[in-house]
C-alpha cells in the first residue's frame, strides 16, 4: 500500500503541480520567471526565488509545487464562493 500511495503523491506533486507551473509560469510572466531545472546548481533561499545568471528569476522545484498548490486552492475557494451566491 505504501508504494501505491508514494506513486500517487509523486504523480500529483511532480507531474501535475511542477509540470503545470513549468508551463504556465513563463507564459504568465512573459518569460521573466521560470522553474529551475532539476539539476540546478547552488542553493535556493527559504522562499525559493533567486536570480539566474541571465537575470531571470528562478523558482526552486521544491517550492514551486507548494506555490502552485496554494494558488489552485485559492482559485477553488473563490470559485466555491462565487457559486454559493
C-alpha positions, 0 to 999 in steps of 0.5 A: 500500500505504501508504494501505491500511495508514494506513486500517487503523491509523486504523480500529483506533486511532480507531474501535475503541480511542477509540470503545470507551473513549468508551463504556465509560469513563463507564459504568465510572466512573459518569460521573466520567471521560470522553474529551475531545472532539476539539476540546478546548481547552488542553493535556493533561499527559504522562499525559493526565488533567486536570480539566474545568471541571465537575470531571470528569476528562478523558482526552486522545484521544491517550492514551486509545487507548494506555490502552485498548490496554494494558488489552485486552492485559492482559485477553488475557494473563490470559485466555491464562493462565487457559486454559493451566491 
